[in-house]
């Protein structure tokens, strides 16, 4: 069984994050990092992931986040996504609260 883990690449425009995401994704084992949460692209991503939209937004943002969680994971359970500064407020506010961090100890 794959261990579920992951990362969020945080950045600002023009820092090389697109190249880094491309390189990470090309490994096939480090998640599928994309800008899923970029507000102007939310409806496009929601449609691709089968999440109902209303206007330019996902109708159920928590459902959208769940769909992204599945889509952004590689088969080994690693999640990867990119969030730029301008998208951070929507993700933290509309996703239902702060995520719980899970850690495991050996």
C-alpha distances in whole Angstrom, upper triangle without the diagonal:
4,7,9,12,16,19,22,25,28,32,35,37,38,35,33,30,30,30,28,25,26,25,22,21,22,20,17,14,16,16,19,22,25,27,26,28,31,34,36,33,31,33,32,28,28,30,27,24,26,27,31,33,37,39,37,34,31,33,30,28,26,24,25,23,20,20,21,17,16,18,18,14,13,10,8,9,12,15,19,22,26,28,32,34,36,33,32,34,33,29,30,32,31,27,28,28,27,23,22,20,17,17,15,17,17
4,6,9,12,16,19,21,25,28,31,33,34,32,30,27,27,27,24,22,23,22,18,18,19,16,14,11,13,13,16,18,21,24,23,25,28,31,33,30,28,30,29,25,26,27,25,22,24,25,29,31,35,37,34,32,29,31,28,26,24,23,23,20,18,18,18,15,13,15,14,11,10,7,5,5,8,12,15,18,22,25,28,31,32,29,28,31,30,26,27,30,29,25,26,26,24,20,19,18,15,15,14,16,16
4,6,10,13,17,20,23,26,30,31,33,30,29,25,26,26,23,21,23,22,18,18,20,17,15,12,12,12,16,18,21,23,22,24,27,30,32,29,28,30,29,25,26,28,26,23,25,26,29,31,34,36,34,31,29,30,27,25,22,22,22,19,17,18,18,14,14,16,14,11,11,10,7,6,8,10,14,17,21,23,26,28,31,28,26,29,28,24,24,27,27,23,24,24,21,18,16,14,12,11,10,13,13
4,7,11,14,17,20,23,27,29,30,28,27,23,24,24,21,19,21,20,17,16,19,17,15,12,11,11,14,15,18,20,19,20,24,26,29,26,24,27,26,22,23,25,23,20,22,23,26,28,31,33,30,28,25,27,24,22,19,19,19,16,14,15,14,10,11,13,12,9,10,10,8,4,6,7,11,14,18,19,23,25,27,24,23,25,24,20,21,24,23,19,20,20,18,14,14,12,10,11,11,14,15
4,7,11,14,17,20,24,26,27,25,24,20,21,22,19,17,19,18,15,15,18,16,15,11,10,9,13,13,16,18,18,19,22,25,27,25,24,26,26,22,23,25,23,21,24,23,27,28,31,32,30,27,25,27,24,22,19,19,19,16,15,16,14,11,12,14,11,9,10,11,9,6,5,6,9,12,15,17,20,22,25,22,20,23,23,19,19,22,22,19,20,19,17,13,13,10,9,9,11,14,15
4,7,10,13,16,20,22,23,21,20,16,18,18,15,13,16,16,12,12,16,14,13,11,8,7,10,10,13,15,15,16,19,22,24,22,21,24,23,20,21,24,22,19,23,22,26,26,29,30,28,25,23,26,23,20,18,19,18,14,14,15,13,10,12,13,9,8,10,12,10,8,5,4,6,9,11,13,17,19,21,19,17,20,20,16,17,21,20,17,19,18,16,13,13,11,11,12,13,16,18
4,6,9,13,16,19,20,18,17,14,15,16,13,11,15,14,11,12,16,15,15,12,9,8,10,9,12,13,13,14,17,20,22,21,20,23,23,19,21,24,22,20,23,23,26,26,29,29,26,24,23,25,23,20,18,19,18,14,15,16,13,11,14,14,10,10,12,15,14,11,8,6,5,7,9,11,14,16,18,16,15,18,18,15,15,19,19,17,19,18,15,13,14,11,13,13,16,18,20
4,6,10,13,15,17,15,15,11,13,15,12,10,14,15,12,13,16,16,16,15,11,10,11,8,10,10,11,11,13,16,19,18,17,21,20,17,19,22,20,19,22,21,24,24,26,27,23,21,20,23,21,18,17,18,16,13,15,16,12,11,14,14,11,12,14,18,17,14,11,8,6,5,6,7,10,12,14,12,11,15,15,12,13,16,17,15,17,16,14,12,14,13,15,16,19,21,24
4,7,10,12,14,12,11,8,10,12,9,8,12,13,11,12,15,16,17,16,12,11,11,8,9,9,12,12,13,16,19,17,18,21,21,18,20,23,22,21,24,23,26,25,28,28,24,22,22,25,24,20,20,21,19,16,18,18,15,14,17,16,12,14,16,19,19,17,13,11,8,6,5,6,8,11,13,12,12,15,16,14,15,18,19,17,20,19,17,16,18,16,18,19,22,24,26
4,7,10,12,10,11,8,11,13,11,11,15,16,14,16,19,19,20,19,16,15,15,11,11,10,12,11,12,15,17,17,17,21,21,19,21,24,23,22,25,24,27,25,27,27,23,22,22,25,24,20,20,22,19,17,19,20,16,16,19,19,15,17,19,23,22,20,17,14,11,9,6,5,6,7,10,10,9,13,14,12,13,17,18,17,20,18,16,16,18,17,20,21,24,26,28
4,7,9,7,9,7,10,12,11,11,15,16,15,17,20,21,22,22,18,17,16,13,12,11,14,13,12,15,17,17,18,22,21,20,22,25,24,24,27,26,28,27,28,27,23,22,23,27,26,22,23,24,21,19,22,22,19,19,22,21,18,20,22,26,25,23,20,17,14,11,8,7,5,6,10,10,10,14,15,14,16,19,20,20,22,21,19,19,22,21,23,24,27,29,32
4,7,6,9,8,11,13,13,13,16,18,18,19,22,23,25,25,21,20,19,15,14,12,15,14,12,15,16,17,18,22,21,20,23,26,25,25,28,27,29,27,28,26,23,22,24,27,27,23,24,26,23,21,24,24,21,22,25,23,20,23,25,29,28,27,23,20,17,14,10,9,5,6,8,10,11,14,16,16,17,20,21,21,24,23,21,22,25,24,27,28,31,33,35
4,6,8,8,9,12,13,13,15,17,18,19,21,23,25,25,22,21,19,15,14,12,15,14,12,14,15,15,18,21,20,20,23,25,24,25,28,27,29,27,27,26,22,22,24,27,27,24,26,27,24,22,25,25,21,23,26,23,21,24,25,29,29,28,24,22,18,15,11,10,7,9,10,12,14,16,18,18,20,22,23,23,26,26,24,25,28,27,30,31,34,36,38
4,6,8,9,10,12,13,15,16,18,19,21,23,25,25,22,22,20,17,15,14,18,17,15,18,18,18,21,24,23,22,25,27,26,27,30,30,31,29,31,29,25,25,27,31,31,27,29,30,27,25,28,27,24,25,28,25,22,25,26,30,30,29,26,23,19,17,13,13,11,12,14,15,17,20,21,21,23,25,26,27,30,29,28,28,30,29,32,33,35,37,39
4,6,8,9,9,11,13,14,15,17,19,21,23,23,20,20,19,15,15,14,18,18,16,19,20,20,22,25,24,23,26,28,27,27,31,30,32,31,32,31,27,27,28,32,31,28,29,30,27,25,28,27,23,24,27,25,21,24,25,28,28,27,23,21,18,16,12,13,11,12,14,16,17,20,22,21,23,25,26,26,29,28,26,26,29,27,29,30,32,34,36
4,5,5,6,9,10,11,12,14,16,18,20,20,17,18,16,13,13,13,17,18,16,20,20,19,22,25,23,22,25,27,25,26,30,30,32,30,32,31,27,27,28,32,31,28,29,30,26,25,27,26,22,23,25,23,20,22,22,26,26,25,22,20,16,15,12,13,12,14,17,17,18,22,23,22,24,27,27,27,30,29,27,27,29,27,29,29,32,34,35
4,5,5,6,8,10,10,12,14,16,18,18,15,15,13,10,10,10,14,15,14,17,18,17,19,22,21,19,22,24,22,23,26,26,29,28,29,29,25,24,25,28,28,25,25,26,23,21,23,22,19,19,21,19,16,18,19,23,23,22,18,16,12,11,8,10,9,12,15,15,16,19,20,19,21,24,24,23,27,26,24,23,25,24,26,26,29,31,32
4,5,5,6,9,10,10,12,15,16,17,15,14,12,9,8,9,13,14,13,17,17,15,18,20,18,17,20,22,20,21,24,25,27,26,28,27,23,23,24,28,27,24,25,25,22,21,23,22,18,19,21,18,15,18,18,22,22,22,18,16,13,11,9,11,11,14,16,16,17,21,21,20,22,25,25,24,27,27,26,25,27,26,28,28,31,33,34
4,5,5,6,9,10,11,13,15,17,14,15,13,11,11,12,16,18,17,21,20,19,21,24,21,20,23,25,22,23,27,28,30,29,32,31,27,27,27,31,31,28,28,28,25,24,25,24,20,21,22,20,17,19,18,22,22,22,19,17,14,13,12,14,14,18,19,19,21,24,24,23,25,28,28,27,30,30,28,27,29,27,29,29,31,33,34
4,5,5,6,9,10,11,14,14,11,12,11,9,10,12,15,17,17,21,21,20,21,24,22,20,23,25,23,23,27,27,30,30,32,31,28,27,27,31,30,27,27,27,24,22,24,23,19,19,21,18,15,16,16,20,20,19,16,15,11,11,10,13,14,17,19,19,19,23,23,21,23,27,27,25,29,28,26,24,26,24,25,25,27,29,30
4,5,5,6,8,10,12,12,10,9,8,5,7,9,12,14,14,18,19,17,18,21,19,17,20,22,19,19,23,24,27,26,29,28,25,24,24,27,26,23,24,24,21,19,20,19,15,16,17,15,12,13,14,17,17,17,14,12,9,8,8,11,13,16,18,17,18,21,21,19,21,24,24,23,26,26,24,22,24,23,24,24,26,28,30
4,6,5,6,9,11,12,11,11,9,8,8,11,14,17,17,20,20,18,20,22,19,17,21,22,19,20,24,25,27,27,30,29,26,25,25,29,28,26,26,26,22,21,22,20,17,18,18,15,13,14,14,17,18,18,15,14,11,11,11,14,16,19,21,20,21,25,24,22,25,28,27,26,29,29,27,26,27,26,27,27,29,31,32
4,5,5,7,10,11,9,11,10,9,11,14,17,19,20,23,24,21,23,25,23,21,24,25,22,23,26,27,31,30,33,33,30,29,28,32,31,28,28,28,25,23,24,23,19,19,20,17,14,15,14,17,17,18,15,15,12,13,13,16,18,21,23,22,23,27,27,24,26,30,29,28,31,30,28,26,28,26,26,26,27,29,30
4,5,6,8,8,6,7,7,7,10,13,15,18,19,23,23,21,22,25,22,20,23,24,21,21,25,26,29,29,32,32,29,27,27,30,29,26,26,25,23,21,21,20,17,16,17,15,12,12,11,14,14,14,11,11,8,10,11,15,17,20,22,21,21,25,25,22,24,27,27,25,28,28,25,23,24,22,23,23,24,26,26
4,5,6,7,6,6,5,6,9,12,14,17,18,21,22,19,20,22,20,17,20,21,18,18,22,23,26,27,30,30,27,26,25,28,27,24,24,23,21,19,19,18,15,15,15,12,9,10,9,12,13,13,11,10,8,10,11,15,18,21,23,21,22,25,24,22,24,27,26,24,27,27,26,23,25,23,23,24,25,27,28
4,5,8,8,9,8,10,12,16,17,20,21,25,25,22,23,25,22,20,23,24,20,20,24,26,29,30,33,33,30,29,28,31,30,28,28,27,24,23,23,21,18,18,18,15,13,13,11,13,14,15,13,14,12,14,15,19,21,24,26,24,25,29,28,25,28,31,30,28,31,31,29,27,28,27,26,27,27,29,29
4,5,6,8,9,11,14,18,19,22,23,27,28,25,25,27,25,22,25,26,22,22,26,27,31,32,35,35,32,31,30,33,31,29,28,27,25,23,23,22,19,18,18,16,13,12,10,12,12,14,11,13,12,14,16,20,22,26,28,26,26,30,29,26,28,32,31,28,31,31,29,26,27,25,25,24,25,26,26
4,6,7,8,11,14,17,18,21,23,26,27,24,24,26,23,20,23,24,20,19,23,25,28,29,33,33,31,29,28,31,29,27,26,25,23,21,21,19,17,16,15,13,11,10,7,8,9,11,10,11,11,14,16,20,23,26,28,26,26,29,29,26,28,31,30,27,30,30,28,25,26,24,24,24,24,26,26
4,6,8,11,14,18,18,21,23,27,28,25,25,27,25,22,24,25,22,20,24,25,29,30,33,34,32,30,28,31,29,27,25,24,23,21,20,19,17,15,14,13,11,9,6,7,6,8,7,9,10,13,16,20,23,26,28,25,25,29,28,25,26,30,29,26,28,28,26,23,23,21,20,20,20,22,22
4,7,8,12,15,16,18,20,24,25,23,23,25,23,20,22,24,21,20,23,24,28,29,32,32,29,28,26,29,27,25,23,23,21,19,18,18,15,13,14,13,9,8,7,9,8,9,6,7,7,10,13,16,19,22,24,22,22,25,25,22,23,27,26,23,26,25,23,20,21,19,18,18,19,21,22
4,6,9,13,13,15,18,21,22,20,19,22,20,16,18,20,17,16,20,20,24,25,28,29,26,24,22,25,24,21,20,19,17,15,15,14,11,10,10,9,6,5,5,8,9,8,5,5,4,8,11,14,17,21,22,20,20,23,22,19,21,24,23,20,23,23,21,18,20,18,18,18,20,22,23
4,6,10,10,13,15,18,19,16,16,19,17,13,16,17,14,14,17,18,22,22,26,26,23,22,20,23,22,20,19,18,16,14,15,13,10,10,10,8,5,6,7,10,12,11,8,7,5,7,10,13,16,19,21,18,19,22,21,18,20,23,22,20,23,23,22,20,21,20,21,22,23,26,27
4,7,8,11,12,16,17,15,15,18,16,13,16,18,15,15,19,19,22,22,25,25,22,20,19,23,22,19,19,19,16,14,15,14,10,11,12,10,6,9,10,14,14,13,10,8,4,4,6,9,12,16,17,15,16,19,18,16,18,21,20,18,22,22,20,18,20,19,20,21,23,26,28
4,6,8,9,13,14,11,12,15,13,10,13,15,13,13,17,17,20,19,22,22,19,17,17,21,20,17,18,18,14,13,15,13,10,11,13,10,8,11,13,16,18,16,13,11,8,5,6,8,11,14,15,13,14,18,16,14,17,20,19,18,21,22,21,19,22,21,23,24,26,29,31
4,5,6,9,10,8,9,12,11,9,12,15,13,14,17,16,19,18,20,19,16,15,15,19,18,15,17,17,13,12,15,14,10,12,14,12,10,14,16,20,21,19,16,13,10,6,5,6,8,11,11,9,11,14,13,12,15,17,17,16,19,20,19,18,22,21,23,25,28,31,33
4,6,8,10,7,7,10,9,6,9,12,11,10,13,13,15,14,17,17,14,12,12,15,15,12,13,13,9,9,12,10,7,10,12,10,9,12,15,19,20,18,16,12,10,7,7,8,10,13,13,10,12,14,12,10,14,16,14,13,17,18,18,17,20,21,22,25,27,30,33
4,6,9,7,6,10,11,8,10,13,13,13,15,13,15,14,16,16,12,11,11,14,14,10,12,13,9,8,12,12,9,11,14,13,12,15,18,21,23,20,18,14,12,8,8,6,8,11,10,6,8,10,8,7,11,12,11,11,15,15,15,15,19,20,22,24,27,31,33
4,6,6,6,10,10,9,11,14,14,15,17,16,17,15,16,15,12,11,12,16,16,13,15,16,12,12,16,15,12,15,17,15,14,18,21,24,25,23,21,17,14,11,9,7,7,10,8,6,9,11,9,9,13,14,13,14,17,18,18,19,22,23,25,28,31,34,36
4,5,5,8,10,10,11,14,15,15,17,15,15,13,13,12,8,8,10,13,14,11,14,15,12,13,16,16,14,17,19,18,17,21,24,27,28,26,24,20,18,14,12,10,10,11,9,6,10,10,8,9,13,13,12,13,17,18,19,20,23,25,27,30,33,36,39
4,6,8,9,10,11,13,14,16,17,16,16,13,13,11,8,9,11,15,16,14,17,18,14,16,19,18,16,19,21,19,19,22,25,28,30,28,26,22,20,16,14,13,12,14,11,10,13,14,12,13,17,17,16,17,20,22,23,23,27,28,31,33,36,39,42
4,6,5,6,9,10,11,12,14,13,14,12,13,12,8,9,10,14,15,13,16,16,12,14,17,15,13,16,18,15,16,19,22,25,27,25,23,19,17,14,13,12,13,15,13,11,14,16,13,13,17,18,16,17,20,22,22,23,26,27,29,32,34,38,40
4,5,5,6,9,10,10,12,10,11,9,11,10,7,6,7,11,12,10,13,12,9,11,14,12,11,14,16,14,15,18,21,24,26,23,22,18,17,14,13,12,13,15,13,10,13,14,11,11,15,15,13,13,17,19,20,20,24,25,27,30,33,36,38
4,6,5,6,9,10,10,9,9,6,8,8,5,5,6,9,11,11,14,13,10,13,15,13,12,16,17,15,17,20,23,25,28,25,24,21,20,17,17,16,17,19,17,14,17,17,14,14,18,18,15,16,19,21,23,23,26,28,30,33,35,39,41
4,5,5,6,9,10,10,11,9,12,11,8,9,9,13,14,14,16,15,11,14,16,13,12,16,16,14,15,19,21,24,26,24,23,20,19,16,16,16,17,20,18,15,18,19,16,16,20,21,18,18,21,24,25,24,28,29,30,33,35,39,41
4,5,5,6,9,8,10,10,13,13,11,10,9,12,13,12,14,12,9,11,12,10,8,12,13,10,11,15,17,20,23,21,19,16,15,13,14,14,16,19,17,14,17,18,15,14,18,19,16,16,19,21,22,21,24,25,27,29,32,35,37
4,5,5,6,5,7,7,10,11,10,8,6,9,10,9,11,9,6,9,11,8,9,12,13,11,13,16,19,21,24,21,21,17,17,15,16,16,18,20,19,15,18,18,15,14,18,18,15,14,17,20,21,21,24,25,27,29,32,35,37
4,5,5,6,7,7,11,12,11,10,9,11,12,13,15,12,10,13,14,11,11,15,15,13,15,18,20,22,25,23,23,20,20,18,19,19,21,24,22,19,21,22,19,18,21,22,18,18,21,24,25,24,27,29,30,33,35,38,40
4,6,8,10,11,14,15,14,13,11,14,15,15,16,13,11,13,13,10,10,14,13,10,12,15,17,19,22,21,20,18,17,16,17,18,21,23,22,19,21,23,20,19,22,23,20,19,22,25,25,24,27,28,29,31,33,37,38
4,6,9,11,14,16,15,13,10,13,13,12,13,10,8,10,10,6,7,11,9,8,11,13,15,17,20,18,18,16,16,15,17,18,21,23,22,19,21,22,19,17,20,21,18,17,19,22,23,21,24,25,26,28,30,34,35
4,6,9,13,15,14,13,10,11,12,13,13,10,9,12,11,8,10,13,12,11,14,16,19,20,23,21,21,19,19,18,20,21,23,26,25,21,23,24,20,19,22,22,19,18,20,23,24,23,26,27,28,31,32,36,38
4,6,10,13,12,10,7,8,8,9,10,7,6,10,10,7,10,13,12,12,15,17,20,21,24,22,22,19,19,18,19,20,22,24,22,19,20,21,17,16,19,19,15,14,17,20,22,21,24,25,26,30,32,35,37
4,7,10,11,9,6,6,7,10,12,9,9,12,13,11,13,16,16,16,18,21,24,25,28,25,25,22,23,21,22,22,24,25,23,20,22,22,18,18,20,20,16,16,18,21,23,23,26,28,29,33,35,39,41
4,6,7,6,4,5,8,9,12,11,9,13,15,13,14,17,18,17,19,22,25,27,30,27,27,23,23,21,21,20,22,23,21,18,20,20,16,16,19,18,15,15,18,21,23,23,27,29,31,34,36,40,42
4,6,6,6,5,9,11,14,13,12,15,17,16,17,21,21,21,23,26,29,31,33,30,30,26,26,23,23,22,23,24,21,19,21,20,16,17,20,18,15,16,18,22,24,25,28,31,33,36,39,42,45
4,6,8,8,12,13,17,16,14,17,20,18,19,22,23,22,24,27,30,32,35,32,31,28,27,24,23,22,22,23,20,18,20,19,16,18,21,19,16,18,21,23,26,27,30,32,35,38,41,44,47
4,7,9,12,12,16,15,13,15,18,17,17,20,22,20,21,25,28,30,32,30,29,25,24,20,20,18,19,20,17,15,17,17,14,15,18,17,15,17,19,22,24,25,28,30,32,35,38,42,44
4,6,9,8,12,12,10,12,15,14,14,17,19,18,19,22,26,28,30,27,26,23,22,18,18,17,18,19,16,13,15,15,11,12,16,14,11,13,16,18,20,21,25,27,29,32,35,39,41
4,5,6,9,8,6,10,12,11,12,15,16,16,17,20,23,26,28,25,24,21,20,18,18,17,19,20,18,14,16,16,12,12,15,14,11,11,14,17,19,19,23,25,27,30,33,37,39
4,6,9,8,8,11,13,13,14,17,18,18,20,23,26,28,30,27,26,23,23,21,22,20,22,23,20,17,19,18,14,14,17,15,11,12,14,17,20,20,24,26,28,31,34,38,40
4,6,5,6,9,10,11,12,14,16,17,18,21,24,26,27,24,24,21,21,19,20,19,21,22,20,17,17,17,13,13,14,13,9,9,11,14,17,17,20,23,25,28,31,34,37
4,5,5,6,9,10,10,12,14,15,16,19,22,24,26,22,22,18,18,16,17,15,18,18,17,13,14,13,9,9,11,10,6,6,9,12,14,14,18,20,22,26,28,32,35
4,5,5,6,9,10,10,13,14,15,17,21,22,23,20,20,17,17,16,17,16,19,20,19,15,15,14,11,9,11,11,7,5,7,10,12,12,15,17,19,23,25,29,32
4,5,5,6,9,10,11,12,14,16,19,21,22,19,19,16,18,16,18,18,21,22,21,17,17,17,14,12,14,14,11,9,10,14,15,14,17,19,21,24,26,30,33
4,5,5,6,9,10,10,12,14,18,20,22,18,18,15,15,14,15,15,18,19,18,14,15,16,12,11,13,14,10,9,12,14,16,15,18,20,21,24,27,31,33
4,5,5,6,9,10,10,12,16,18,19,16,15,12,13,11,13,13,16,17,17,13,13,14,11,9,11,12,10,7,10,12,13,11,14,16,18,21,23,27,29
4,5,5,6,9,10,11,15,16,17,14,14,12,13,13,15,16,19,21,21,17,17,18,15,12,14,15,12,9,11,14,14,12,14,16,17,20,22,26,28
4,5,5,6,9,10,14,15,17,14,15,12,13,12,15,16,19,22,21,17,18,19,16,14,16,17,15,12,15,17,17,16,18,19,20,23,24,28,30
4,5,5,6,8,12,14,16,13,13,9,10,9,11,12,16,18,18,15,15,17,15,12,15,16,14,12,15,16,16,14,17,18,19,21,23,27,29
4,6,5,7,10,12,13,10,10,7,8,9,12,13,17,19,20,16,16,18,16,13,15,17,15,12,14,16,15,12,14,15,15,18,20,23,25
4,6,6,9,10,12,9,10,8,10,11,15,17,20,23,23,20,20,22,19,16,18,20,18,15,17,19,18,16,17,17,17,20,21,25,26
4,6,8,10,13,11,11,8,9,10,13,15,19,22,22,19,19,22,19,17,19,21,19,17,19,21,20,18,20,20,20,22,24,27,28
4,7,10,11,9,8,5,6,7,10,13,16,19,20,17,17,20,19,15,18,20,19,16,19,20,19,17,18,18,18,20,22,25,26
4,7,8,6,5,4,7,9,13,16,19,22,23,20,20,23,21,18,20,23,21,18,21,21,20,17,18,17,17,18,19,22,23
4,5,6,6,7,9,12,15,18,22,25,26,23,23,26,25,22,24,26,25,22,24,25,23,20,21,20,19,20,20,23,23
4,5,7,10,12,15,19,22,25,28,30,27,27,29,28,24,26,29,27,24,26,27,25,22,22,21,20,20,20,23,23
4,6,9,12,15,19,22,25,28,30,27,27,29,28,25,26,29,28,25,26,27,25,21,21,19,17,17,17,19,19
4,6,10,13,17,20,23,26,27,24,24,26,25,21,23,25,24,21,23,23,21,17,17,16,14,15,15,18,18
4,7,10,14,16,20,23,25,22,21,24,23,20,21,24,23,20,22,22,20,16,17,15,14,14,15,18,19
4,7,11,13,17,19,21,18,17,20,19,16,17,21,20,17,19,19,17,14,15,14,14,15,17,20,21
4,7,10,14,16,18,16,15,19,18,15,17,20,19,17,20,19,17,15,17,15,16,17,19,22,23
4,7,10,13,15,12,12,16,15,12,14,17,17,15,18,18,16,15,17,16,18,19,22,25,26
4,7,10,12,10,10,14,14,11,14,17,17,16,19,19,17,16,19,18,20,21,24,27,29
4,7,8,6,7,10,11,9,11,14,14,14,17,16,15,15,18,18,20,22,25,28,30
4,6,6,7,10,11,10,12,15,16,16,19,18,17,18,21,21,23,25,28,31,33
4,6,5,8,10,10,11,14,15,16,19,18,16,18,21,21,24,26,29,32,34
4,6,7,9,10,12,13,14,15,18,18,17,19,22,23,26,28,32,34,37
4,6,6,7,9,10,11,12,15,15,15,16,20,20,24,26,29,32,35
4,6,5,6,8,10,11,13,12,12,13,17,17,21,23,27,29,32
4,5,5,6,8,10,12,11,11,14,17,19,22,25,28,31,34
4,6,5,6,8,10,11,12,14,17,19,22,25,29,32,35
4,6,6,6,9,9,9,11,14,16,19,22,25,28,31
4,6,6,7,6,6,9,12,14,17,20,24,27,30
4,6,7,6,8,11,14,17,20,23,27,30,33
4,5,7,10,12,15,18,21,24,27,31,34
4,6,8,9,12,15,17,21,24,28,31
4,7,8,11,14,17,21,24,27,30
4,6,9,12,15,19,22,25,29
4,6,9,12,16,19,22,26
4,6,9,13,16,19,23
4,6,10,13,16,20
4,7,10,13,17
4,7,10,13
4,7,10
4,7
4
